[in-house]
Amino acid sequence: MIRHPARRILAALALVLGIGGTAEAQTTIRWGNNGEVTTMDPHGVFSTANAALLGNIYDSLVRLDRNLVFQPGLATAWVAVAPDHYRFTIRQGVRFHDGTPMTAADVVASIRRASVPNSPYASVTHMIREVQQSGPDTVDVLLRGPYPVLINDLAGISILSEAWMKAHDALLPTDPARGTAGYANVNTNGTGPFRLVSRQLDSETVLEAFPDWWDKREHNIDRISFRPVPNDATRLAGLLSGQLDVITPVPLQDAERLRQNPGITLVEAQDLRVMYFGFNVGAAHQTAAGAGPNPLADRRVRQAMTMALDVPAITRAIMRGLTQPTHALIAREITGYEPAQAVQRASYDPEGAKRLLAEAGYPDGFTIGLECPNDRFVNGDRLCQAAAAMWARVGVKVSYSGARYAAFIQRFLKQEPDMYLMGWANTPQLDGFSILNNVFHTRDQRSGSWNAGGYADPAFDALVDRTATEMDLGKRTSLLTEAFALERANFWAIPLYREPMLLASRKGFEVPAFADGRMRFWLARAP
């Protein structure tokens, strides 16, 4: 029997992309992405992937420009009344997508919503003590102490309509991954350049240009059709057949082919996101192997796991040489990066790893679980399978489980995986405090919201807490350096590489790529 793989791909393409007989308007951008947005609630989950779409619907007080420099957004100005007290002047003449005017009261309600205890957005609201309206067009943000990166944090907090939230019982954030649902999960009302028209989960989300957007319109896009297409071959076929106008990410194995295609524009960049393997170090954590102590609670085991991983081979084979190994958890552009972080934590040494495992009491190795999202990170599934094979060579039997991100993140937030794959870009703060406070700080109501590894070190927490309030740049940099050095010494994670960023579009479409992973379609152009 003659097989026709191309026909199978085109058949899948028709199902996934909903190929029909009606041509879309030329000013529509059809965007194929490797994963779905987990919620339309902008405060529902702290996720770059979600913000890539929602950032086109919602605005914030502060935003990043083309060069990732902070600039006024819904706030036209701000002043530090005191080290722990900021006053923001709110832009006038702004309307929500339902036509109602935005006021200072909406800003207060939105920041309070993102700041509730155990909020998914605790990562950018942990230092906010209170928010209050101080005048007809001014809002005061009161902090728990001096805090040098408040402006950075506010770039991540979307502003919603207070009346809309009250009308739909949406005054609290809802996060499906944490078991909460509500109106804001599937409906939106922002002030951004595009508004939500329709949403079919795992099929298509349609946005249209908002004619009353407050900013000057530079784009010529009337509609955005967002389509989750997890399969690389289907996503690429959609682009090459003209059924998609832009795809993210580009399958790395097809990069050279697209470079040579005159009908395709390939944009290549380095994402700020650093990929890493994390360990669950909790002594009481029950591993996939069942009864017995958690071997990952022993620092020597974590060091051995690091020594058993050939990261240069991974970047060559799995990442096609489009990125380089890194030994730091933050990108060079992020505040807090120091050259000392680039020093290798432990050399690749499988035999040395075996000796260290034996010293830790595991001469015959052990069994451990590894969980990875297979629809979120570039070649994430292949990466995790390759890592599992490398660990097997030193006697560590890895039970690998790949899952869609929505399912993965539920277990991740409950600290259930033994080991896991994650990436952290430190956006929108562009500051190393982000990963230190959110990933490695002991979990409480204001910190550690992404601490999936059960990390709990009082000395480390004290360093991070001091970093939060230190206003002197030199002293603060020293504290950041010390905190990163302590994480390195504990081998809490294995940094891998900066994720390669490849965006491809049909010729004539101008879709810029940004290192923070956002898709800013108000800066895009269609032919």
Steps between C-alpha positions, in 0.01 A plus 500: 500500500631843407500745793451871454638690804440833329132418464479408868658830600263698276202311638611579854559858393142532377367371832723707728492824304142479387588549134187606316394655177471862616815708468584727788556871463849606411528693824452186704805339658456128554738403778585136562654438841626178656271526803168633623452796734390340827269786607387840376521637854810727491556445874418128485849363443842664481599374157696650212311273260164633616625858502615463138134508398336685790748787470315595182170526691607659828719799584700572815614818673852451366602314185809400305577667168659352187838493674361353825539831681234592755271784389165651608190297422172564676698717740641816346737573788605381845693634795648347815331687784715290735713186452190293579237725343447564127239725335383434144319741271238308304456563129174672406277422202557122514207270437443133572387272222140522626513876444520613862772750597795381707543678833741502791251277686547229234876511553457464877260206462727326248818523706310386809366205303850395395629549856265279702671240724626199305425676172651341187652846452667504840824494303449868409279620786670358810631840614173690455337576836213716384367685195277804530362782291658827608334734251271506196779367280765379744562166669736437789680168541620439855773241548616276783834677487738660251485307175717578197307311229139605551486666157629177343234298679214725397577429135350157564172600669209539258228754570136384496169680543377502861134521392548207261667292771220573748229424244651158428621400847859528381663712773739214578739335252403158371752236402385168350834342595419574864145373470318834475286615211292802418378748242845650439635159395318525168403868470706819487458876531829683463620829359754351258536527123291186435182363654370146529237398244471124553677211667486127432737320735770300320368627166499876438495829689413806292589859583412815308657845501348731762414826320507708819843393621668791676836468324593590143426212265812396310377156393257416219366180654121465517484150648725250675411132474692312771513125438672249730680246280716277725626278218812647338437347157142623491600849609773521236270361230248769591758769436632353176150444361391855580244395763705670772679833475735469797608205715668482841725328561659376179605132515878523531561222252325708233685828560742462211225397263304816586810718465523388139130552426445835320136507609581484872657747741688331785577711807770356726569628851600388848220478753565635848360171628758266652392137495584286802427173673370543852517251788245440772734509800243454776602227744134405545426494127366166379679410177370302205689196631270480803624428850837615624683828543513756222848464343476853359505639853874417503717772347750238378229332294403829338865569419535151350190558286660822378829324419316228304336746261688587179347841432732586205382181327140603564549845348673349197256218430165601650531877454681471163783726617263798512585571862789443740525334843466733796590454863302802621128511570459849356590650164784746464252786441325448835591718798699287742700307243867474587777328297567271797167334429635381166748267671402135459336356809634149452684349204337232290637184661282186496756290689535771763120513523489126572756537778305788654177298487676212675630739766143622554385139555375419150767277342231333287320822422129556561173568316366851469229681305549776242207711378515736203244700302505380140320795344667803654878501457705457184579127455416450868383143454818398316713678759343310788533165325869568429562603861327186628733288285809681632394450863433132431869459411596578860235271647217750552188345350273782390127454466426768241156655455419759235172689519319801361592813691156544658526158666870535581461834677233365737744243637788748488321754719415226751872403525419148378775430239831349613684684224362735239589715202431872528612828348517843663548829315475744794242706315360756525739599779822429306656454843658192660292551813212351302630142487663516843179608670247306297675170431743442788365698797302300755137501395273731697223747417738747335795295372578165344187486285695293242701300754431150370807349664419542867799731544516640854825655619476780761843639411408518133161655579665766715729598210209524258293701746785747544532528121134600483552815707861601426496827302878535460584345161846380601383337822199350326716347227719341765194349669374361170843352428513339844152352462578352159825357638308329781258344251796377293666348806178313583453366145128577520477513120690414184514800264502386139487776238313807387209383293552576130231727359398443140194670356396444140247694295386510141683756288348845536394454862712702740472335842777602741647253747586609851738336746235510773281263297212747453317537171433873449263500207441874533851529355433254216405560136320287245558536124 
